[in-house]
Amino acid sequence: MKKNILIFYSQINHFGGIERLLLDIADTIKKKKLNLIILCYENKLKFEKFRDNIKIIKYKKNKNLFITSNNFKKKLIRLIT
């Protein structure tokens, strides 16, 4: 079973420097037989199409910061257990 690297990045809307860096990370960890999971609010760019070892998990951003934080925590717990 491949291990995963999890990165939180709030919004993937445009292709720029951070997105290039994430692709470089995906290339590097693929050589080590790892997968990249990106947890985000938005993925307008459909970022997973750029590399086969990238998985995007979106979760809903709430206006209430406490609810958003709690949802994020629940998502993380499900991912790591």
N, C-alpha and C positions, 0 to 999 in steps of 0.2 A: 504494500500500500504506500502510495506516495505521500510525503508530508506536505503540508501547506504553509505558506507564508501569508499572513493577513495584514493588509494595509488599509487604514481608514483614510479616505480622501472624499471630501464632502460632495463636490460636483465635478463631473466630467462633461463639460459642455463644449469646449473648444480644444483644438490640438495645439499645444504649446510646449514650453520647456518642461513642466512637471510631467506631462503625458509622455514626452520622449524619455524622460528619466524612468518612468514606470515601465516602458517597453524595454529599456536597457536592463532594468532589474529582472523583468520576466525572462529575457534572454540568458542572463547570468544564472538565474536559479534553475532554468530548464537544463542547463549543463550538469547541474547537481541533482537532477531528477526530482525537482520540487515543483509545486504548483503555486501560482499567485492568486490569492483571493482579495478582491478590492471591495470593501464595504462602503457604500456611498448613498447619498440622498437622490442624486440625479445622474443619469448616464445618457445624455442626448447624443453623444458621439458613438454609442454602441461599441464601446472600447474593446470588448472581448473578441471582436472580429479581427483584430490586429495580430493576435497570438493565440495559439491553441492551448496554452497552459494558463490562460487568464480566465478566471471566473468572476463575474460581477454579481454582488448581492446588494440589491437596493432595499432600503427601508424608508418608511414614510417619515418625513420631517413634520413635526407638530409645532404649532405656535407656542405651546407651553414647553419651555426648556426642560422642566422636570419630566414630563411625559416622553419627550424625545430621548433624554438620557436613559430613562428606564427602558424604553424600547430597544435602544442601542445595547444596553447591558444584557437584556434577554436574548438578543440576537447573538451576541458574543458567547454567552453561556451555551446556547444550542450548537454553535460552531465548534467549540472546543471540547464538548462532552460527547 
